[in-house]
Amino acid sequence: LGMQYCQIVVRQLERAGIQCFSGLHVAGGNNWRIYFEKLQKADVMLAIMSPAFFESGPCFEEQVEARHHGLKVIPLLFQLEEDGSPPGSKGGQKW
């Protein structure tokens, strides 16, 4: 569901005239690490927080790279764990 939420946010930002870039902009089969090049030009990163977010190695790498470039990371909570707890709060995730 995280990618669906991402698509909604991207669509609304674009409708409002706000330039953005997400993994959804990388065509299938292409190297998703092009995202890192875009981070160097960004002002802020919006993180779509879902349980899958904390299971994703690429999401972790993107966060590290964003912070390395001094970006402010704004978490957007979109989906709770099955027990109603915030994603990432139970431990046992990759990061």
Backbone torsions as a table, in degrees:
resi	resn	phi	psi	omega
1	LEU	NA	-25.2	-177.9
2	GLY	-56.5	-41.2	179.9
3	MET	-68.8	-31.7	176.0
4	GLN	-67.1	-42.2	176.7
5	TYR	-63.0	-40.6	178.3
6	CYS	-59.4	-44.2	-179.9
7	GLN	-60.8	-40.2	178.7
8	ILE	-63.8	-46.1	-179.9
9	VAL	-63.0	-46.2	179.4
10	VAL	-59.1	-46.4	-179.0
11	ARG	-60.3	-43.0	-179.3
12	GLN	-68.8	-39.2	177.4
13	LEU	-63.6	-44.7	179.4
14	GLU	-63.6	-40.0	177.3
15	ARG	-61.8	-31.5	179.6
16	ALA	-84.9	2.4	178.4
17	GLY	81.4	17.0	179.9
18	ILE	-97.0	119.1	179.1
19	GLN	-67.9	137.3	178.3
20	CYS	-150.2	166.9	178.8
21	PHE	-146.2	137.0	175.9
22	SER	-141.6	174.6	176.0
23	GLY	-59.1	-20.6	177.9
24	LEU	-67.2	-20.3	179.9
25	HIS	-83.1	-8.2	-180.0
26	VAL	-92.6	118.5	-178.8
27	ALA	-62.3	144.3	178.3
28	GLY	-52.1	136.7	179.3
29	GLY	90.5	-13.1	177.8
30	ASN	-89.8	161.4	-178.3
31	ASN	-73.1	116.5	-178.1
32	TRP	-66.3	-13.8	-178.2
33	ARG	-69.5	-6.7	172.1
34	ILE	-58.1	-23.7	177.1
35	TYR	-54.2	-37.2	-178.4
36	PHE	-63.2	-35.3	177.1
37	GLU	-63.6	-39.4	179.8
38	LYS	-68.5	-33.0	179.9
39	LEU	-60.3	-32.1	-178.6
40	GLN	-66.0	-20.2	-179.2
41	LYS	-103.1	-3.7	-173.4
42	ALA	-82.5	157.8	174.4
43	ASP	-99.9	-29.8	-175.1
44	VAL	-155.0	156.2	174.5
45	MET	-119.6	131.6	171.9
46	LEU	-99.5	125.2	-179.8
47	ALA	-106.1	118.3	178.2
48	ILE	-81.4	102.5	-173.9
49	MET	-83.8	119.8	176.0
50	SER	-147.6	165.4	177.2
51	PRO	-54.8	-39.4	-179.0
52	ALA	-65.4	-28.8	178.6
53	PHE	-55.0	-42.5	-176.9
54	PHE	-81.5	-5.3	176.4
55	GLU	-99.8	-2.9	-172.9
56	SER	-98.3	119.0	173.8
57	GLY	-61.4	-46.0	178.2
58	PRO	-60.1	-37.9	177.5
59	CYS	-62.0	-40.0	177.8
60	PHE	-61.9	-47.5	-179.6
61	GLU	-60.7	-39.8	179.7
62	GLU	-63.9	-40.7	178.7
63	GLN	-63.7	-45.2	179.7
64	VAL	-60.4	-46.1	-178.9
65	GLU	-64.2	-41.6	179.4
66	ALA	-60.6	-46.2	-179.9
67	ARG	-67.0	-35.2	176.8
68	HIS	-59.2	-35.1	179.4
69	HIS	-90.4	7.9	175.6
70	GLY	76.8	17.3	179.8
71	LEU	-73.6	145.2	169.9
72	LYS	-80.3	132.5	179.5
73	VAL	-106.4	119.0	-179.7
74	ILE	-104.5	112.2	179.4
75	PRO	-79.3	134.2	175.5
76	LEU	-116.5	111.5	-177.9
77	LEU	-81.5	116.7	-177.3
78	PHE	-115.2	-23.3	-173.9
79	GLN	-150.5	129.5	176.9
80	LEU	-87.4	166.1	172.4
81	GLU	-66.6	166.8	-179.1
82	GLU	-58.1	-30.9	-179.5
83	ASP	-87.4	4.5	178.2
84	GLY	90.4	-1.4	179.0
85	SER	-81.4	157.1	178.2
86	PRO	-63.2	147.1	178.7
87	PRO	-62.4	140.2	178.4
88	GLY	85.7	-3.7	-175.4
89	SER	-88.9	-13.8	-174.9
90	LYS	-89.1	-12.8	-175.4
91	GLY	80.1	172.8	177.8
92	GLY	84.8	-3.1	177.2
93	GLN	-78.1	169.8	179.4
94	LYS	-62.2	-30.5	-176.4
95	TRP	-145.9	NA	NA
